Amino acid sequence: MLGWLDCLGCLWLDCLFLSSIVIFFCRAAIEYEKKANIELVEQRQSMEKNLVSMAREVEKLRVELSSSDNRPPWSAAAGITVLYVCYCLV
């Protein structure tokens, strides 16, 4: 027959076993979150690079458009609008 000290020892071992399982799963969760965070940082950096390159391309197009003639860029769009309105009225 087991004495009360033996039961306490079994409970202690059970608690130790369960705590080691909890620690294992917590470590696995932390590693998963680290990996996910690293991937998100890399994705953000890639998106930032794409945004910077798009901004450069827009600036190049603005310069090209403004240097193609001496008119301001909005005057060409106004002419297209007038032609479109005249076409719709006919």
VMD Tcl script that builds the backbone (N, CA, C; Angstrom):
set m [mol new atoms 270]
animate dup $m
set s [atomselect $m all]
$s set {name element resname resid chain x y z} {
  {N N MET 1 A 0.834 -1.179 0.000}
  {CA C MET 1 A 0.000 0.000 0.000}
  {C C MET 1 A 0.882 1.247 0.000}
  {N N LEU 2 A 0.446 2.227 -0.792}
  {CA C LEU 2 A 1.211 3.459 -0.902}
  {C C LEU 2 A 0.900 4.362 0.277}
  {N N GLY 3 A 1.936 4.983 0.806}
  {CA C GLY 3 A 1.741 5.957 1.873}
  {C C GLY 3 A 1.457 7.324 1.278}
  {N N TRP 4 A 1.137 8.243 2.122}
  {CA C TRP 4 A 0.788 9.580 1.633}
  {C C TRP 4 A 1.992 10.293 1.024}
  {N N LEU 5 A 3.211 9.939 1.481}
  {CA C LEU 5 A 4.404 10.532 0.878}
  {C C LEU 5 A 4.606 10.047 -0.550}
  {N N ASP 6 A 4.284 8.768 -0.780}
  {CA C ASP 6 A 4.392 8.246 -2.135}
  {C C ASP 6 A 3.407 8.940 -3.072}
  {N N CYS 7 A 2.209 9.224 -2.610}
  {CA C CYS 7 A 1.208 9.926 -3.428}
  {C C CYS 7 A 1.671 11.342 -3.754}
  {N N LEU 8 A 2.297 12.024 -2.769}
  {CA C LEU 8 A 2.809 13.360 -3.024}
  {C C LEU 8 A 3.924 13.317 -4.054}
  {N N GLY 9 A 4.749 12.298 -3.997}
  {CA C GLY 9 A 5.816 12.157 -4.977}
  {C C GLY 9 A 5.263 11.942 -6.371}
  {N N CYS 10 A 4.203 11.129 -6.491}
  {CA C CYS 10 A 3.583 10.900 -7.799}
  {C C CYS 10 A 2.955 12.182 -8.324}
  {N N LEU 11 A 2.302 12.949 -7.456}
  {CA C LEU 11 A 1.713 14.215 -7.867}
  {C C LEU 11 A 2.789 15.188 -8.333}
  {N N TRP 12 A 3.905 15.191 -7.612}
  {CA C TRP 12 A 4.994 16.079 -7.985}
  {C C TRP 12 A 5.535 15.711 -9.364}
  {N N LEU 13 A 5.701 14.404 -9.630}
  {CA C LEU 13 A 6.185 13.955 -10.933}
  {C C LEU 13 A 5.183 14.288 -12.037}
  {N N ASP 14 A 3.890 14.116 -11.729}
  {CA C ASP 14 A 2.864 14.468 -12.709}
  {C C ASP 14 A 2.906 15.953 -13.030}
  {N N CYS 15 A 3.036 16.779 -12.020}
  {CA C CYS 15 A 3.107 18.229 -12.234}
  {C C CYS 15 A 4.356 18.586 -13.035}
  {N N LEU 16 A 5.464 17.937 -12.726}
  {CA C LEU 16 A 6.707 18.185 -13.450}
  {C C LEU 16 A 6.559 17.797 -14.917}
  {N N PHE 17 A 5.930 16.653 -15.168}
  {CA C PHE 17 A 5.711 16.199 -16.540}
  {C C PHE 17 A 4.802 17.164 -17.293}
  {N N LEU 18 A 3.705 17.567 -16.679}
  {CA C LEU 18 A 2.778 18.488 -17.325}
  {C C LEU 18 A 3.425 19.844 -17.574}
  {N N SER 19 A 4.216 20.331 -16.636}
  {CA C SER 19 A 4.871 21.622 -16.835}
  {C C SER 19 A 5.891 21.539 -17.968}
  {N N SER 20 A 6.555 20.404 -18.131}
  {CA C SER 20 A 7.510 20.273 -19.232}
  {C C SER 20 A 6.781 20.252 -20.577}
  {N N ILE 21 A 5.585 19.666 -20.606}
  {CA C ILE 21 A 4.789 19.676 -21.839}
  {C C ILE 21 A 4.348 21.107 -22.161}
  {N N VAL 22 A 3.916 21.833 -21.156}
  {CA C VAL 22 A 3.490 23.219 -21.344}
  {C C VAL 22 A 4.660 24.062 -21.848}
  {N N ILE 23 A 5.823 23.878 -21.262}
  {CA C ILE 23 A 7.014 24.622 -21.689}
  {C C ILE 23 A 7.363 24.288 -23.132}
  {N N PHE 24 A 7.250 23.007 -23.501}
  {CA C PHE 24 A 7.534 22.598 -24.869}
  {C C PHE 24 A 6.622 23.320 -25.852}
  {N N PHE 25 A 5.324 23.332 -25.568}
  {CA C PHE 25 A 4.378 23.977 -26.480}
  {C C PHE 25 A 4.551 25.494 -26.490}
  {N N CYS 26 A 4.890 26.083 -25.365}
  {CA C CYS 26 A 5.145 27.524 -25.325}
  {C C CYS 26 A 6.372 27.881 -26.159}
  {N N ARG 27 A 7.407 27.082 -26.064}
  {CA C ARG 27 A 8.602 27.326 -26.885}
  {C C ARG 27 A 8.283 27.190 -28.366}
  {N N ALA 28 A 7.478 26.176 -28.712}
  {CA C ALA 28 A 7.095 25.993 -30.113}
  {C C ALA 28 A 6.282 27.193 -30.607}
  {N N ALA 29 A 5.388 27.703 -29.761}
  {CA C ALA 29 A 4.586 28.867 -30.147}
  {C C ALA 29 A 5.465 30.099 -30.332}
  {N N ILE 30 A 6.438 30.278 -29.458}
  {CA C ILE 30 A 7.348 31.426 -29.568}
  {C C ILE 30 A 8.163 31.343 -30.851}
  {N N GLU 31 A 8.670 30.171 -31.182}
  {CA C GLU 31 A 9.447 30.005 -32.411}
  {C C GLU 31 A 8.582 30.261 -33.642}
  {N N TYR 32 A 7.330 29.801 -33.594}
  {CA C TYR 32 A 6.416 30.051 -34.715}
  {C C TYR 32 A 6.175 31.543 -34.883}
  {N N GLU 33 A 5.946 32.247 -33.785}
  {CA C GLU 33 A 5.706 33.699 -33.846}
  {C C GLU 33 A 6.945 34.443 -34.348}
  {N N LYS 34 A 8.128 34.001 -33.928}
  {CA C LYS 34 A 9.363 34.626 -34.413}
  {C C LYS 34 A 9.469 34.493 -35.928}
  {N N LYS 35 A 9.209 33.269 -36.423}
  {CA C LYS 35 A 9.303 33.023 -37.852}
  {C C LYS 35 A 8.271 33.864 -38.607}
  {N N ALA 36 A 7.055 33.915 -38.095}
  {CA C ALA 36 A 6.007 34.707 -38.741}
  {C C ALA 36 A 6.373 36.186 -38.735}
  {N N ASN 37 A 6.958 36.659 -37.645}
  {CA C ASN 37 A 7.346 38.065 -37.549}
  {C C ASN 37 A 8.457 38.381 -38.544}
  {N N ILE 38 A 9.413 37.493 -38.674}
  {CA C ILE 38 A 10.502 37.702 -39.632}
  {C C ILE 38 A 9.946 37.769 -41.049}
  {N N GLU 39 A 9.009 36.882 -41.372}
  {CA C GLU 39 A 8.403 36.889 -42.703}
  {C C GLU 39 A 7.630 38.180 -42.946}
  {N N LEU 40 A 6.925 38.669 -41.925}
  {CA C LEU 40 A 6.180 39.921 -42.073}
  {C C LEU 40 A 7.119 41.108 -42.270}
  {N N VAL 41 A 8.237 41.116 -41.563}
  {CA C VAL 41 A 9.212 42.197 -41.715}
  {C C VAL 41 A 9.779 42.174 -43.134}
  {N N GLU 42 A 10.109 40.983 -43.643}
  {CA C GLU 42 A 10.631 40.872 -45.000}
  {C C GLU 42 A 9.591 41.323 -46.024}
  {N N GLN 43 A 8.338 40.950 -45.799}
  {CA C GLN 43 A 7.270 41.362 -46.709}
  {C C GLN 43 A 7.102 42.878 -46.691}
  {N N ARG 44 A 7.153 43.478 -45.504}
  {CA C ARG 44 A 7.015 44.929 -45.383}
  {C C ARG 44 A 8.161 45.639 -46.096}
  {N N GLN 45 A 9.372 45.127 -45.945}
  {CA C GLN 45 A 10.521 45.732 -46.608}
  {C C GLN 45 A 10.389 45.634 -48.125}
  {N N SER 46 A 9.902 44.507 -48.610}
  {CA C SER 46 A 9.699 44.338 -50.048}
  {C C SER 46 A 8.646 45.310 -50.562}
  {N N MET 47 A 7.558 45.451 -49.823}
  {CA C MET 47 A 6.509 46.386 -50.237}
  {C C MET 47 A 7.017 47.824 -50.211}
  {N N GLU 48 A 7.844 48.140 -49.233}
  {CA C GLU 48 A 8.409 49.489 -49.151}
  {C C GLU 48 A 9.318 49.770 -50.349}
  {N N LYS 49 A 10.130 48.786 -50.743}
  {CA C LYS 49 A 10.987 48.953 -51.916}
  {C C LYS 49 A 10.148 49.157 -53.171}
  {N N ASN 50 A 9.068 48.390 -53.300}
  {CA C ASN 50 A 8.189 48.551 -54.462}
  {C C ASN 50 A 7.555 49.935 -54.476}
  {N N LEU 51 A 7.154 50.412 -53.327}
  {CA C LEU 51 A 6.543 51.734 -53.239}
  {C C LEU 51 A 7.532 52.828 -53.628}
  {N N VAL 52 A 8.765 52.703 -53.168}
  {CA C VAL 52 A 9.801 53.680 -53.513}
  {C C VAL 52 A 10.067 53.658 -55.014}
  {N N SER 53 A 10.141 52.472 -55.602}
  {CA C SER 53 A 10.397 52.400 -57.046}
  {C C SER 53 A 9.216 52.960 -57.841}
  {N N MET 54 A 7.988 52.724 -57.368}
  {CA C MET 54 A 6.833 53.305 -58.050}
  {C C MET 54 A 6.839 54.831 -57.951}
  {N N ALA 55 A 7.227 55.357 -56.797}
  {CA C ALA 55 A 7.304 56.812 -56.635}
  {C C ALA 55 A 8.346 57.404 -57.575}
  {N N ARG 56 A 9.483 56.724 -57.728}
  {CA C ARG 56 A 10.506 57.191 -58.668}
  {C C ARG 56 A 9.978 57.184 -60.096}
  {N N GLU 57 A 9.262 56.114 -60.454}
  {CA C GLU 57 A 8.715 56.015 -61.801}
  {C C GLU 57 A 7.685 57.120 -62.059}
  {N N VAL 58 A 6.847 57.411 -61.073}
  {CA C VAL 58 A 5.870 58.488 -61.215}
  {C C VAL 58 A 6.576 59.816 -61.414}
  {N N GLU 59 A 7.630 60.035 -60.652}
  {CA C GLU 59 A 8.371 61.290 -60.784}
  {C C GLU 59 A 9.011 61.397 -62.166}
  {N N LYS 60 A 9.556 60.295 -62.680}
  {CA C LYS 60 A 10.131 60.305 -64.024}
  {C C LYS 60 A 9.059 60.637 -65.067}
  {N N LEU 61 A 7.883 60.040 -64.917}
  {CA C LEU 61 A 6.807 60.303 -65.867}
  {C C LEU 61 A 6.345 61.756 -65.797}
  {N N ARG 62 A 6.305 62.320 -64.599}
  {CA C ARG 62 A 5.936 63.734 -64.463}
  {C C ARG 62 A 6.943 64.630 -65.175}
  {N N VAL 63 A 8.214 64.340 -64.975}
  {CA C VAL 63 A 9.258 65.134 -65.628}
  {C C VAL 63 A 9.161 64.981 -67.142}
  {N N GLU 64 A 8.958 63.757 -67.603}
  {CA C GLU 64 A 8.842 63.506 -69.036}
  {C C GLU 64 A 7.631 64.232 -69.622}
  {N N LEU 65 A 6.531 64.200 -68.915}
  {CA C LEU 65 A 5.323 64.854 -69.403}
  {C C LEU 65 A 5.482 66.363 -69.433}
  {N N SER 66 A 6.075 66.914 -68.399}
  {CA C SER 66 A 6.234 68.366 -68.359}
  {C C SER 66 A 7.309 68.855 -69.329}
  {N N SER 67 A 8.276 68.027 -69.638}
  {CA C SER 67 A 9.326 68.455 -70.557}
  {C C SER 67 A 8.959 68.202 -72.017}
  {N N SER 68 A 7.901 67.434 -72.264}
  {CA C SER 68 A 7.533 67.139 -73.655}
  {C C SER 68 A 7.017 68.372 -74.374}
  {N N ASP 69 A 6.383 69.285 -73.661}
  {CA C ASP 69 A 5.979 70.561 -74.238}
  {C C ASP 69 A 5.979 71.605 -73.123}
  {N N ASN 70 A 5.834 72.817 -73.492}
  {CA C ASN 70 A 5.930 73.875 -72.492}
  {C C ASN 70 A 4.616 74.147 -71.789}
  {N N ARG 71 A 3.571 73.443 -72.184}
  {CA C ARG 71 A 2.286 73.638 -71.520}
  {C C ARG 71 A 2.294 72.940 -70.161}
  {N N PRO 72 A 1.500 73.437 -69.236}
  {CA C PRO 72 A 1.396 72.733 -67.956}
  {C C PRO 72 A 0.695 71.383 -68.152}
  {N N PRO 73 A 0.997 70.407 -67.297}
  {CA C PRO 73 A 0.451 69.056 -67.484}
  {C C PRO 73 A -1.076 69.014 -67.493}
  {N N TRP 74 A -1.726 69.915 -66.794}
  {CA C TRP 74 A -3.184 69.831 -66.712}
  {C C TRP 74 A -3.868 70.371 -67.976}
  {N N SER 75 A -3.178 71.110 -68.806}
  {CA C SER 75 A -3.807 71.665 -70.004}
  {C C SER 75 A -4.135 70.564 -71.009}
  {N N ALA 76 A -3.334 69.538 -71.098}
  {CA C ALA 76 A -3.597 68.436 -72.023}
  {C C ALA 76 A -4.862 67.700 -71.605}
  {N N ALA 77 A -5.022 67.489 -70.332}
  {CA C ALA 77 A -6.210 66.797 -69.845}
  {C C ALA 77 A -7.454 67.640 -70.085}
  {N N ALA 78 A -7.356 68.956 -69.966}
  {CA C ALA 78 A -8.500 69.824 -70.209}
  {C C ALA 78 A -8.922 69.746 -71.664}
  {N N GLY 79 A -7.989 69.682 -72.579}
  {CA C GLY 79 A -8.320 69.557 -73.985}
  {C C GLY 79 A -9.048 68.270 -74.292}
  {N N ILE 80 A -8.623 67.198 -73.680}
  {CA C ILE 80 A -9.294 65.911 -73.882}
  {C C ILE 80 A -10.719 65.977 -73.355}
  {N N THR 81 A -10.925 66.627 -72.228}
  {CA C THR 81 A -12.258 66.742 -71.655}
  {C C THR 81 A -13.165 67.541 -72.581}
  {N N VAL 82 A -12.670 68.630 -73.139}
  {CA C VAL 82 A -13.471 69.449 -74.045}
  {C C VAL 82 A -13.857 68.636 -75.273}
  {N N LEU 83 A -12.931 67.882 -75.851}
  {CA C LEU 83 A -13.243 67.076 -77.017}
  {C C LEU 83 A -14.290 66.025 -76.673}
  {N N TYR 84 A -14.182 65.427 -75.515}
  {CA C TYR 84 A -15.127 64.405 -75.106}
  {C C TYR 84 A -16.518 65.000 -74.937}
  {N N VAL 85 A -16.617 66.184 -74.314}
  {CA C VAL 85 A -17.903 66.835 -74.121}
  {C C VAL 85 A -18.506 67.213 -75.466}
  {N N CYS 86 A -17.701 67.736 -76.387}
  {CA C CYS 86 A -18.208 68.099 -77.722}
  {C C CYS 86 A -18.700 66.872 -78.460}
  {N N TYR 87 A -18.002 65.767 -78.330}
  {CA C TYR 87 A -18.409 64.534 -79.006}
  {C C TYR 87 A -19.735 64.030 -78.460}
  {N N CYS 88 A -19.939 64.134 -77.160}
  {CA C CYS 88 A -21.176 63.669 -76.543}
  {C C CYS 88 A -22.352 64.540 -76.945}
  {N N LEU 89 A -22.151 65.805 -77.213}
  {CA C LEU 89 A -23.246 66.701 -77.555}
  {C C LEU 89 A -23.705 66.514 -78.998}
  {N N VAL 90 A -22.876 65.958 -79.842}
  {CA C VAL 90 A -23.227 65.806 -81.258}
  {C C VAL 90 A -24.209 64.679 -81.453}
}
mol reanalyze $m
mol bondsrecalc $m
mol representation Tube
mol addrep $m
